[in-house]
Amino acid sequence: MDSSEFFGFLAHRSSVREYTDEPLTEEETDYILACASTAPSAGNLEAWDVVVVTEEDARYALAEAAFDQEHLARASTVFVVCANYVRSMSRYGERGILYAVQDATIACTFMMLAAHARKLHSCWTGAFDEAAVREVLDLPQHIRPVALLATGRGHPPAALTERMDAGEHVHREQW
Ligand SMILES: Cc1cc2nc3c(=O)[nH]c(=O)nc-3n(C[C@H](O)[C@H](O)[C@H](O)COP(=O)(O)O)c2cc1C
């Protein structure tokens, strides 16, 4: 892939919230997880974990925990990407909290792009009640859910979402 193909690959991903009933294959799921494990991490500690949720009851429970965001129930798989505080804090102390959240975030980003590479669709979902998600998945105390990545075979929107001009984000040398 050359640099313009790479840009096109990124620019043509959209969040998708409508999905068919056809589930991900095991191979697709494994591919997405393998891509996540190529992500960089602070000190290479990989302070992230993921709960792969496919059962319908659990997907509905996650949708409820995410303030009734139904796309989580409609997607055939929800990857619940979590920060593992113990793994990072054992080396980095308090700073490890931030590193673990960053590790989980970049792992989730790689998963989202891996799904896109396989022509699957996804929606990063950050609005949820953490306590409710913890309860649905029986998460231990040192594991913090960071993002719910709804994934499936979807119906992409006709038009891409608009963006600010890249320059609007940029401050050169100093703010
Ligand atoms: C940190 C974060 C949190 C998000 N939370 C939600 C969410 O709770 N529900 C939702 O439907 N989309 C959510 N999204 C998806 C955004 O709405 C979407 O990425 C944005 O509107 C740009 O659209 P695009 O992904 O189609 O380019 C979230 C995205 C990010 C990165």
The ligand as an ORCA input file, in Angstrom:
! r2SCAN-3c Opt
* xyz 0 1
  C     -13.626      8.388     22.144
  C     -14.808      8.139     21.246
  C     -16.053      7.928     21.820
  C     -17.155      7.663     20.992
  N     -18.344      7.352     21.569
  C     -19.408      7.056     20.787
  C     -20.619      6.634     21.389
  O     -20.752      6.486     22.600
  N     -21.647      6.343     20.546
  C     -21.547      6.425     19.191
  O     -22.534      6.130     18.505
  N     -20.394      6.813     18.592
  C     -19.325      7.120     19.368
  N     -18.127      7.446     18.789
  C     -18.014      7.525     17.321
  C     -17.980      8.990     16.859
  O     -19.279      9.526     16.970
  C     -17.463      9.056     15.423
  O     -16.165      8.508     15.347
  C     -17.403     10.505     14.917
  O     -18.704     11.061     14.838
  C     -16.761     10.602     13.537
  O     -17.476      9.781     12.639
  P     -16.747      8.605     11.814
  O     -16.200      7.609     12.796
  O     -17.853      8.025     10.968
  O     -15.678      9.227     11.007
  C     -17.017      7.685     19.579
  C     -15.747      7.872     19.018
  C     -14.653      8.065     19.845
  C     -13.285      8.191     19.211
*
